[in-house]
Amino acid sequence: MKKVISVLVVVVMVAAMVSLVFAADKKKGTIKSVDAKAGSLVLAVDGGKDETLKADKAVDLGKLKAGDKVEVSIEKGVVKTLAVGDAAPAAKPKPKAAVGC
């Protein structure tokens, strides 16, 4: 019985780690419009359709303008990082808390 529980715990832990790896989605595109006050933007995704995205409060939308080429990192439907052209990301992701021993 202990062996079965141990194997089950390991399987659950592996599944949790894999889900963290695939949690963030990166997209490249061109800014169509920005509403810094509302914290949202419309992105014309390269090879796709336009998407209206909500930005995390840590992401500075004030310097963006229509026509900017960007790469965004999206987590749970919210833009977590945004890089304009070759620039560094406008917001750094928060470090995740250590889990385990």
HURARA-V152114 format. One record per residue. N is the residue number from 1. RES is the residue in three letters. PHI is phi in whole degrees, 0 to 359 (999 if undefined). OMEGA is omega in whole degrees, -180 to 180 (none if undefined). NEAR is the number of other C-alpha atoms within 12 Angstrom. Layout:
n-><N | N>
res-><RES | RES>
phi-><PHI | PHI>
omega-><OMEGA | OMEGA>
near-><NEAR | NEAR>
//
This chain:
n-><1 | 2 | 3 | 4 | 5 | 6 | 7 | 8 | 9 | 10 | 11 | 12 | 13 | 14 | 15 | 16 | 17 | 18 | 19 | 20 | 21 | 22 | 23 | 24 | 25 | 26 | 27 | 28 | 29 | 30 | 31 | 32 | 33 | 34 | 35 | 36 | 37 | 38 | 39 | 40 | 41 | 42 | 43 | 44 | 45 | 46 | 47 | 48 | 49 | 50 | 51 | 52 | 53 | 54 | 55 | 56 | 57 | 58 | 59 | 60 | 61 | 62 | 63 | 64 | 65 | 66 | 67 | 68 | 69 | 70 | 71 | 72 | 73 | 74 | 75 | 76 | 77 | 78 | 79 | 80 | 81 | 82 | 83 | 84 | 85 | 86 | 87 | 88 | 89 | 90 | 91 | 92 | 93 | 94 | 95 | 96 | 97 | 98 | 99 | 100 | 101>
res-><MET | LYS | LYS | VAL | ILE | SER | VAL | LEU | VAL | VAL | VAL | VAL | MET | VAL | ALA | ALA | MET | VAL | SER | LEU | VAL | PHE | ALA | ALA | ASP | LYS | LYS | LYS | GLY | THR | ILE | LYS | SER | VAL | ASP | ALA | LYS | ALA | GLY | SER | LEU | VAL | LEU | ALA | VAL | ASP | GLY | GLY | LYS | ASP | GLU | THR | LEU | LYS | ALA | ASP | LYS | ALA | VAL | ASP | LEU | GLY | LYS | LEU | LYS | ALA | GLY | ASP | LYS | VAL | GLU | VAL | SER | ILE | GLU | LYS | GLY | VAL | VAL | LYS | THR | LEU | ALA | VAL | GLY | ASP | ALA | ALA | PRO | ALA | ALA | LYS | PRO | LYS | PRO | LYS | ALA | ALA | VAL | GLY | CYS>
phi-><999 | 298 | 295 | 296 | 295 | 299 | 295 | 297 | 298 | 297 | 297 | 296 | 296 | 296 | 297 | 295 | 294 | 296 | 294 | 293 | 295 | 263 | 290 | 270 | 240 | 253 | 223 | 245 | 179 | 240 | 290 | 265 | 201 | 225 | 236 | 297 | 295 | 278 | 73 | 224 | 210 | 249 | 247 | 274 | 290 | 303 | 74 | 214 | 256 | 292 | 228 | 267 | 238 | 266 | 256 | 298 | 298 | 283 | 272 | 272 | 269 | 300 | 265 | 278 | 215 | 303 | 100 | 293 | 274 | 221 | 233 | 242 | 248 | 246 | 230 | 54 | 78 | 237 | 290 | 262 | 223 | 214 | 240 | 265 | 54 | 261 | 288 | 290 | 302 | 286 | 217 | 267 | 294 | 289 | 295 | 278 | 293 | 291 | 239 | 105 | 272>
omega-><179 | -179 | -180 | 179 | 179 | 179 | 179 | 178 | 180 | 180 | 179 | 180 | 179 | 179 | 179 | 179 | -180 | -180 | 177 | -179 | -176 | -176 | -177 | 179 | 180 | 178 | 176 | 178 | -179 | 179 | 175 | 177 | -179 | 172 | -175 | -180 | 179 | -180 | -179 | 178 | 174 | -177 | 172 | -175 | 177 | 178 | -178 | -179 | 179 | 178 | 173 | -174 | 174 | -178 | 174 | -179 | 180 | -179 | -179 | 179 | -175 | -177 | -179 | 175 | 178 | 180 | 178 | 174 | -176 | 169 | -179 | 174 | -174 | 178 | -180 | 176 | -178 | 177 | 180 | 176 | -178 | 178 | 178 | -180 | 179 | -177 | 176 | 179 | -179 | 177 | 179 | 178 | 178 | 179 | 180 | -180 | 178 | 180 | 177 | -176 | none>
near-><7 | 8 | 9 | 10 | 11 | 12 | 13 | 14 | 14 | 14 | 14 | 14 | 16 | 14 | 14 | 15 | 14 | 13 | 14 | 15 | 12 | 15 | 17 | 20 | 21 | 23 | 29 | 27 | 29 | 31 | 34 | 24 | 26 | 28 | 23 | 22 | 13 | 18 | 24 | 27 | 37 | 31 | 35 | 27 | 23 | 18 | 11 | 12 | 15 | 19 | 26 | 23 | 32 | 31 | 33 | 29 | 22 | 21 | 30 | 29 | 36 | 20 | 17 | 28 | 21 | 21 | 18 | 26 | 25 | 34 | 29 | 42 | 32 | 26 | 24 | 17 | 19 | 26 | 38 | 33 | 33 | 43 | 30 | 28 | 19 | 12 | 14 | 14 | 22 | 28 | 22 | 20 | 20 | 11 | 6 | 8 | 6 | 6 | 8 | 5 | 3>
//
